[in-house]
Amino acid sequence: MRKTSLMISAALCSIAVPALAQNQTAPQAGAETNAEDNGEIIVTATRRDEQLSDVPLAVSAIGGQALQNSGVTDIRALNQLAPSLIVSGATSESNFTARIRGIGTVGENPGLESSVALFIDGVYRSRTGVGLSELGEVERVEVLRGPQGTLFGRNASAGLLNIVTKKPSFEFGAYGAATYGNYDYLRLEGGVTGPIVSDKLAAKLEGVYMKRDGFVKQVTLGQPDVNDRDRYLLRGQLLFEPNADISFRVIGDYSERSENCCAGLFLNPIRNLSRANAAGSGAENVVQSANTLAPLLNALGANYQFAPTGVPFVRRTATTPGFPYGADSTDYGVSGELKWDLGGAQLTSVSAYRNYHFKTGQDSDFMALDLLHIVDQDRRFKTFTQELRLQGKLFNDRLDWLVGGYYADETLISEQNTQYGADYEKFANCLTIAALVPTALQTSNPYCINVATVQGTITTLSGLPVGDPRRALIPALGALIANPARPGFGSLAAALGQPNIAIGNTGYNNRFRQKSTNYAFFTHNVIDIVPDKLQLTLGARYTHEKKDLSATVNATNTICPLLVNSPLQSFAGTVCSINGTGIGFVGTEPGTTRSESQWTGTAVLSWKPIDEVLLYASYSKGYKAGGYNLDVSALDRTCNATFDAACAARLALPANTPFNGRPEASDLQFDAEKVTAYEVGFKLDTRQFDLNVAAFYSAFDNYQLNTFNGLTFEVTNVQGCKDNLNGGDRDASSVTGACAANRLKPGVVSKGVEAEFFVYPARHLTLNGGITYLNSRYRNNLVGTGGRALSPVLFQLPGRRTFSAAYTVTAAVSYTPPITDSLSALFYLDTRLQSDVNTGSDLDLEKVQDGYALVNGRIGLLGPNRKWSLEFWGQNLFNKKYQQVAADAPGQGSGTFRAVAAAAATGLAGTANQLYIAFPGEPRTYGVTARFRY
């Protein structure tokens, strides 16, 4: 951390390497602003054309030239330019997550929408992953921070990304760019625009094609390298302006991706952990030793690609032949935007239909041994949205009013086929026998069990005196070798009368269909109390959302329920890691429909003591709807009272209550996320220097947390409890630590300070940057949905930071000196520097990414008025290895450092051998780009 602080201090002092390009473009055109023409950016974040310095909310506006200089082609690269934003992802680029001020929703579960809404040309995109397609020619990107709902059709609890592409022109024009770089990177982009009917009808057609080899080396013969790129975008637009009062813009686009992404790389440290003193607690009591699981799995064929000590990971992987990380997606749609000046008011209508489909496959164990794989994960979204706004002015322009309505209809279909691999039964046998009779472990044996050694152990145990507790092991060992021709789980199945069933290539396939309808009414009004000096903004929103769910889950893992419902249920854990519950329910059954309504709003008081200074204070309430966890892990397992002492009590619970021993649709529900936010801000706008500062505090009720537990995703609403739970939220129990419903309070608080600046120190030179200090944390005394005890998986959350850095600095310098009367040069550098971040949603200590800095650069030769350019560029110039997200390697060990350290006091496991994976950021890339514009 000390190193990170020094890096931050150096960046602040030098200013020459920061990056918040919020003012780097002149109004609308996106051209670079120099000291001699310091133009203001005009933004539409408030649905009015306003200068950024006059907008009383925290918003960053990034112009097209700044995006181009930084190499931004999708929303992921916005990290370099907006310090309070972080976009990251893991197993698929279709599931990336955007976080603002430390708050976001993990995107791996299709049932959850993002806390950060994404709009492209006024159209809400229901999942952030669509923004990872190529964007084409962009006019600007606006990053709105804090809850939104009184200005845009769709509401959001944490913030909003508003992407505005360039519209058609009534003057003929064309542009093109060709890029080539390392990893055989090829990107072609071009477009043409111009009038069709004089000044009445204009059109624009543009396209992007991008292809790149994978940067993760594949060592399994015959398998492709991973994390490649292969995508394209086509977009066509028509702009119809029959007179000065009416403008109608139609946009149709189609994008496609067919890629091999994304690899999980094994992350250091690779180790076992235990306690030096069984009764002791604390980090000083934890002892490290060589990992015992990795050699076992390597002996079975894992071919782990571990990094040397001191290196976090290597960009190299070995996967199971025939199971690549396939990622295919199509995204297309059409929208129409009507703007009509009615005289006393202006009408805006935005209608859109979107179809988003992505299909993935995955080697889910991330190594060459075939333990787990996803054969087909297929998700489809069909969305219709309609937004209407009417706005105008009254009382001699003292009231600037806006009213609007929004409607959305979406059908989501999610299908997934998850299977145990061909090697899983042997793997399960190895783990089982290693725990019971380590000397009988024989990896060269097809079933991993030396039957003779087990028989000898049974004979030895049988000779012990009657009453010796060690004799209790005899029945279990006998069952494991009852069928010597297939010892292990095959023998257990035979002992239960099913000798022919196996584990390999079983699992489940499911199909969820969710129908969602949403309508809302909103208003946003600006009252001039003292004209041009003191303003009061009042906004309100009413939202109603309804979701209907139907599902079928076909479970083919028959050995799991066989063991669970038998005297041998102690063996069930290893082979029940994939939920073996098979169900089906339709929309007429209890729990398959949820309907909710919510009022939210905002109030802002802003004051301009002088023309160059704006002060404001705001209060707002935000909201994001509840829904369904579309993952079978959420379903309650069927229990059998004959073999489970606690089952009878569970079965006595009413229907549609948690943990009642019956899988029901209500098991999948999670509640709405709500936020109360406060903000005070200061904006200074001068010819040579702009500064924006905001201090904020946001408290989140029912924060929707999606956590990967090593095999599946758990969704819970994180809440705080007003009462002291006496450590019940930090132990190994899912029973202790509950809270009464009337004693709940917000469980997550995000607070901090943001500062953004823009400086013109000399002709042709611009400097801009930002710094965010963020304290985004889970509170102490945490509980889950409805006040239920927090899941043991989440025992590390109380009192700790969310997925966020304490400090983030971004900065950029752009210098375009003239060389001749017609030629100029381009020198550009930007950076993002952030302090430590825990990149795991369960906050395992092993998943912390140390603070680091990323630096991008570009040099070029520019023709007259940028009609052409030749640019040499580099991204991640210092080839920093960093992880976007870290996770438990599925099925490969258990335990974590903090669990072992706290074991004596909490009942958590006192040993650990868990392996971890990291999803890496991109390495150093470099290349050359040639552009022209006519």
Buried (B, 14 or more C-beta within 10 A) or exposed (E): EEEBEEBBEEBBEEBEBBBBBBBBBBBBBBBBBBBEEBBBBBBBBBBBEBBBBBBBBBBBBBBBBBBBBBBBBBBBBBBBBBBBBBBBBBBBBBBBBBBBBBBBBBBBBBBBBBBBBBBBBBBBBBBBBBBBBBBBBBBBBBBBBBBBBBBBBBBBBBBBBBBBBBBBBBEEBBBBBBBEBBBEBBBBBBBBBBBEEEEEBBBBBBBBBBBBBBBBBBEBEEBEBBBBBBBBBBBBBBBBBEEEEBBBBBBBBBBBBBBBBBBBBBBBBBBBBBBEEEEBBEEEBBBEEEBBBBEBBBBBBBBBBBBEEEEBBBBBBBBBEEBBBBBBBBBBBBBBBBBBBEEEBBBBBBBBBBBBBBBBBBBBBBBBBBBBBBBBBBBBBBBBBBBBBBBBBEEEEBEBBBBBBBBBBBBBBBBBBBBBBBBBBBBBBBBBBBEBBEEBBBBEBEBBBBBEBBBBBBEEBEEEEEEEEEBEBBEBBBBBBBBEEBBBBBBBBBBBEBBEBBBBBBBBBBBBBBBBBBBBBBBBBBBBEEEEEBBEBBBBBBBBBBBBBBBBBEBBBBBBBBBBBBEBBEBBBBBBBBBBBBBEBEBEBEBBBBEBBBEBBBBBBBBBEEEBBBBBBBEBBBBBBBBBBBBBBBBBBBBBBEBBEEBEBBBEEEEBEBBBBBBBBBBBBBBBBBBBBBBBBBBBBEEEBBBBBBBBBBBBBBBBBBBBBBBBBBBBBBBBBEEEBEBBBBBBBBEBBBBEEEBBEBBBBBBBBBBBBBBBEEEBBBBBBBBBBBBBBBBBBBBBBBBBBBBBBBBBBBEEBBBBBBBBBBBBBBBBEEEEEEEBBBBBBBBBBBBBBBBBBBBBBBBBBBBBBBBBBBBBBBBEEBEBBBBBBBBBBEEBBBBBBBBBBBBBBBBBBBBBBBBBBBBBBBBBBBBBBBBBBBBBBBBEBBBBBE
